[in-house]
Amino acid sequence: MQVVNYTEFRRSMKAKLDQVSDDGDTVIINRSENKNVVLISLREYNSLKETLHLLSSEKNRNRLISAIERADRDEYETHNLIED
């Protein structure tokens, strides 16, 4: 994660955008009057939105947590794929 001020971000905008999109880096841009901005890639944004959606329902959240706990205890089944 990088923190830069607005002037530095403007001066090196292409490089910062490339770092975010190519390397998955996060850039925090400090602006006056506490109007700071976080710059993340669209891929990262979509991932965060999906995670929030999956965890938004208590029932789904509990099912996911339970599945992770079972996997951690090696309690899972394997199945062969059905071929046509």
C-alpha positions in Angstrom: 0.0 0.0 0.0 1.3 3.4 -0.9 0.2 6.8 0.5 0.8 9.8 -1.7 -0.4 13.4 -1.7 -2.5 14.7 -4.6 0.4 16.6 -6.2 2.6 13.5 -6.3 -0.3 11.4 -7.6 -0.9 13.8 -10.5 2.8 13.9 -11.3 3.1 10.1 -11.5 -0.5 9.2 -12.4 0.3 6.7 -15.2 2.8 4.9 -13.0 0.4 4.7 -10.1 -2.5 3.5 -12.2 -0.2 0.8 -13.7 0.9 -0.3 -10.2 -2.7 -0.6 -9.1 -3.9 -2.5 -12.2 -0.8 -4.6 -12.9 0.5 -5.3 -9.4 -2.7 -5.2 -7.4 -1.3 -2.4 -5.3 -3.5 0.0 -3.3 -2.8 3.7 -3.4 -4.2 6.2 -0.8 -4.3 9.7 -2.1 -4.2 12.3 0.6 -6.2 15.4 -0.2 -6.9 18.6 1.6 -9.9 18.8 4.0 -9.7 15.1 4.7 -11.2 14.2 1.3 -8.8 11.2 0.9 -9.3 8.6 -1.8 -8.4 4.9 -2.0 -7.4 3.7 -5.5 -7.8 -0.1 -6.1 -8.1 -2.1 -9.3 -11.5 -3.1 -10.7 -10.6 -6.7 -10.0 -10.0 -6.0 -6.4 -13.2 -3.9 -6.1 -15.3 -6.7 -7.7 -13.8 -9.2 -5.3 -14.6 -7.0 -2.3 -18.2 -6.5 -3.6 -18.6 -10.3 -4.0 -17.3 -11.0 -0.6 -19.7 -8.4 0.9 -22.6 -10.0 -1.0 -21.7 -13.5 0.2 -21.4 -12.4 3.8 -24.5 -10.1 3.8 -26.9 -12.9 4.6 -26.5 -14.5 8.1 -27.6 -17.9 6.8 -25.1 -17.8 3.9 -22.3 -16.5 6.2 -22.9 -19.3 8.7 -22.9 -21.9 5.9 -19.6 -20.6 4.5 -18.0 -20.5 8.0 -19.2 -24.1 8.6 -17.8 -25.2 5.3 -14.4 -23.7 6.0 -14.3 -25.3 9.4 -15.1 -28.7 7.9 -12.4 -28.3 5.3 -9.9 -27.3 8.0 -10.7 -30.6 9.7 -10.3 -32.5 6.4 -14.0 -33.4 6.5 -15.0 -33.4 2.8 -16.0 -35.7 0.0 -14.5 -36.0 -3.4 -16.6 -37.0 -6.4 -15.8 -37.9 -10.0 -17.1 -35.6 -12.7 -20.1 -37.0 -14.7 -19.2 -37.2 -18.3 -21.7 -37.4 -21.1 
